[in-house]
């Protein structure tokens, strides 16, 4: 779903791998940004750390630099409709519904009905070409809905109609 995928020479192979869907949030207290991504992985056991990429073209890269925190919600299969609304442009808390979110240590919005989450404080940032690679110490994590399965990026892209016309959330929004 990156905006430069048409020029990426490895995109065809990249799209063949199974990709979990993560709803990524960051805030600096004044501005918040959401994006969906699959550029997420565990990168340490001791201490527990998660690695996530923020495309530099998105305001989220600047917000995570200022706020030094992020949350990763593992989207669940029954959140497909919510993700469809998100990609049609409902990309702030008010539009998505305040009752869709919970908040933990960092204050970053977490999808309440997701499968699980990681709430992270930034440990390292690596400026890597068109992405900001961010490694965060996991402050808390929890399986919120153990009976739910993950909503994969593959499913969203391969279903009838895919994600055509998806609005990429380049800009964040002001907090209330």
N, C-alpha and C positions, 0 to 999 in steps of 0.2 A: 503494500500500500504506500510505499514511499513515492514521492513526487518525481523522482529521477529514475524510476525503474525502467523506463523505455531506453535509457542510454546505458544501462548496466549490462555488461557483456556476460555476466553469470546469472542473470535473472531467471532464465529458463530452468537451469539446474537448481537454483535457490528455491524456486517455487515448488519443486518436487518433494522437498523435505516436510515432515510433519511439524507444524508450528502452532504452539499454544498461543492463545490470545490473552494478552495482558492489557488491562486498563491502567495507564500510568498517570499519576498525578504528582504535581509539585506546587508548592506555594512559598511565597516569601512574606506572607502576612498581609500584603496589599494586593498582589496579583496571584492568580492561580491559572494553571494550564493543564489540560488533559490531552493525552493522545493514546492511541492504541498501538501496540507494537508486539513484536515477537523477538526483539533483540534483548533478551533477558536470560541470565543464567546464574546459577550459584557459582561463586568463584573462591570461596574459602569455607572451611568447617570451623576453624578456630582462629579468630572469631567468626561466627556466621556472617557471611557477606553475600550480597547480590550485586550483579553487574547489569547495567542497563544503558542503552544508547539513546541519546537525545539528538534528533536531527537538528543541526544548527539553524536551519531555515525556520524552525519553530521557536516561538517565544519561550517555550519551556526550557530551552537550553540556558537562556539568560536568567530565568527565574530560579532554576536549580542552583546556578552559581551564587545567586544572592541569598537564597533561603537555606541552601545546604541540606535539603531533605526531600524525600520522595516516598511514594507508596505505590505498591504493585498489587492490583486486584486481579486474581485469576478468574476471568469471566467464565460463567457457567452456561451450559447448553440452553437453559431456559431464559437467558438474557439476550437472546438473538434480537428480539423486538427492540430492546433498549439500545443495543448497538446499531441497529438500523436507524433509529431516531438520531443517534449520535452522528452517524455518517451523513445524515440529511441536514445537519447543521445545529441540532440541539446540543451544544457543546459547553454549557455552563450548568451550574448547580440548579439554578432556578428552572431552566428549560428541561433538564433531566428529571427534576423532582427532588426536593430536599429530603424526602423520606427514603430516597435511594442510597443515602450515604451515612456512614459512621465515621468517627474520628478517634484516633488513638494517640500515642505519644507525640508524634510530629505535628499533628493538626492537619495533615494532608488528607483530602477526601478519599475514602475507601468505599467501594461498592458493597453495600450491606448484604446483598443477595448473591455475592460472588461465591465461588467455590472456596477460596482461601485468600489470604493477603500476606504481604510483607510490608512492614513499616520501617523505613530506613533513614539513617542519618549519614550524610556524605562523609566518606573517608578520603577518597582520592578522585581526581578528575584528570582525564587524559584528552587533550585536544587532538583529535585524529581526523584530519581532512574535513569531510562534511558532517561528521558526527562528533558529539561530545560523549566520551565514554565515562560513565559515572559508576564508581564502586561505593556501595553503602554498607555500613554496619547495620545488621538487622536488630532493631530495638524490640520489636515484637512481631509475631506471626501467629496465625491461627487458621485452622480449618473451620470455616463458618458453616458450611453445608456439606457434610461428609457424603451424603447420598447423591450429590450432583456430580455430573461429569463436565469436563472442560469444553468450552466452546472454542474450537480451533479456527485459526485464520483460514486454513484449507477449506473448512466447511463454508465459511462466508464467501470465499472466492469461487468455489466450485458449484454452489447451488444455482438454480435458475435465476438469472438476472445478476448474480454475483454481487459486486459492490460498485457497479457502474454508477458514475455520477457522484461518488463519495466526495464529500467536502473534507479536505485535509485541514485539521485544526492548527493553522499557522500562528494564530494569535490567541492569547489567554484572555482572562476577564478580571475585572475588579472584584475584590471581596466586599461583602456588605459591611 
